[in-house]
Amino acid sequence: MHFLLYVCLPTDEAGTSLQARRRVCRYLNEEHFVHGGRFCGCCDYFSVGGRFSGMLNMLRLKQHHPRVFKKFLTRYQDVSDAQEGYELFRRCFPKYEGMNPINRSNDRFYGYPDDAQIMDEILFAELKDGFNEEVSFAFCFEKPNVIFTDLCENEWPADASSGVGRHWVVVIDYHD
């Protein structure tokens, strides 16, 4: 089964999305995300983005267009193939610019550029309830799981003013 994890990396550790995605992968390997260690081998394997590629942009759509987003998710559950999902997304969000955030190829280990973004007010609001010291099961749009590479529980940002612009948020797809 595949699970979603958001990893927050200080912005001073990476200057670009690709650097952030690579640094988070190195961090997860060093902490034995796949084997024993801090995370006690949480998974068989992981990748950046994977089947959750585009999730950060989806969180933005959820914040900007809540009613349309809810209608999209309801209809998306009945989609039978990738093309139908793509067309549904375009109908629901005709003004969306950029790479479609759904049904992406998940064979790129480091994902896509938008699978790592600097935390802003929207991402902070969507992810704050998921700040956690441990890796736990998350639900895509209801209950996120967010870990920090540099902060302990008592150091997590309490509000947007202390959290915005200080961390990259990187999407991780892991299998258990």
Secondary structure, 3 states (H helix, E strand, C coil): CEEEEEEEEEHHHCCCHHHHHHHHHHHHHHCCCCCCCCCCCCCCEEEECHHHCCHHHHHHHHHHCHHHHHHHHHHHCCCCCHHHHHHHHHHHCCCCCCCCCCCCCCCCCCCCHHHEEECCHHHHHHHHHHECCCCCCCECCCECCEEECCCCHHHCCCCHHHHCCCEEEEEEEEEC
